[in-house]
Amino acid sequence: MPESQYTPRQKESLKLWIELIRYSSKLEQIIDDKLRKNHGQNISRFDVLSQLIRETNQGLNVGELAQRLIASKGNITGLLDRMQKDGLLIKQPKPEDRRSYIINITEKGSTLFKEMAENNADWVAEALQSIDIDHMKEFTTFLSKARRSID
């Protein structure tokens, strides 16, 4: 569709979409770089631990975990295997279905996540320092509303 045929709403929608993707990608790269440099982990591992730390009693099956992830959902099985090898989580077969697993965070994983989470809060605040808190709140509300409208 040639540009001249876009409606004003389509033009602005596309501009906003592109800026959101660019900003999100840049922020994700900044955090990923800092996690690698300071903790030897990537954002996908941080994301997995972030989800598991909330489920210390029951754990999550692989499907539930994959649905909750914010970062890349590529080869989750390989990611979980490597994280188990590193002692960050435990995969236990479900008693009723030995082909399915319940994933739980280990004490080592929990300790590492808490260290990374503290640093991450500082890094994100630093990356967003040019936006005042009131605008952050407004933008968060706006994006939450927009996301709910497409869910």
N, C-alpha and C positions, 0 to 999 in steps of 0.2 A: 504494500500500500504506500504510494508516494506520500511524502510529508504533507503536501498540500491537502490531502484528503483526511488527515487526522483532525478530530474535533479538538477544541481547546482543552477539554477534560482529558482526552486521550494523551495529548502532548504533555500536559502537566503530570498525569499519572505515570507515564513512561519516564519522565525526568526524575520524579520522586523514587520510583522503583530502582532506577540505575544508581542514584545517590545512596539509597539504603544498602544496596548490594555492595557498592564500593566501600562505604564506611564500615559495614559489618565485616567484610573481608579484610580490610586493613586492621581493624581492631583485633580480629581473630589472629592475624599474623603477628601482631605485636605481642599478644599474650602468649601465643605458641612459642615465639622466640625466647621470651623471658622464662617460660617454664622449662624449656630445653636447657638454657644457659644456667639457670639457678638451681634446677632440681633434676635435670637429666630425664625429664618426662615431656610428653607432648600434650596438646590440648585434648585429644581424644582420651588419653589415660586420665587426665584431670576430670573430664566429664564423666567417665565411668565411675571413678571413685566418688565423685559428687553425688551421683545417684545412689550408690551402694551405702554410703554413710548414713543416709536417711532410713535405711531398711536393715538395721543391725539385728533385729530379732528374727525376721522371716526371710530375708534375702529376696532376690528377684530371679525369675526364670529369664532365659536369654531373650525371648520375645518381648517381655515387659521392659527389660533393660534397653533393648534396641529402640523401642518406641519413645522412651524418655530422653534419649541422647540428643543433645543440641549440636554437637560437633559431628564430624563425618561418621556415617553409619556403614562405611565400607567394612570389609572382612572382620566382623565383630568376633567371630569364632577364633580367628588367629590372634586378634588383639587380646581376648580373654585368656587364651592359652599362654601367651607371652607374659601377661600380667600375673598369672598363677605361678609360672616359672620364677618370676621375680619376687614372689612371696607377698604380693599386694592383695590377692583375693584367693578364694577357695571355690572351686566348682565341685558340687556334690550331686551325684545322681539322685533324681527323685525316686523314692522307694516304690511308688506306684507305676513309674515309667522310667526305666533305666536309660532310655535314649534322651531324656530331658534332664536338664541340670538346674540346680538352684545356685545362684552366685551370691557369695557373702564376702564382705571386706574383712581383711585380717587386721590385727593390731598394727602391724607394720604399714599397711595401706592407710589405716585411719590416721596414724601419726604423720605420714607423708602428706596426706590430703590436708590436714589441719595447717601444716606449714605452708603448703602451696596456696591454700585459701586465704591466709593472712596476706601473703605477698600479692595475690591476685586482686584483692580488694584495693590495695595501694596502687597497683598498676592501672587498674580500670579508672580509679578516681583521678590519677595523674593524666591518663589519656583523655578524660572528659573535663579537664580543668577549665577549659574555655567556656563551658556551659554552666550557668548559675543553677542552683538547686531548684528554684521555682520553675525554670524552663525545663529542667530534667523531669520534674514531676508532671508537668503538662505534656511533655513529649511521650513519657511512659504511658500516661493515661490515653493519649491519642493512639499510640501504636497498639496498646492492648485492645482498645475498642476496634481498631481496624482489623487486627488479627482475629478477633471473635467474629467479625462479620464474614470472614472467609472460611472459618473452621466448620 
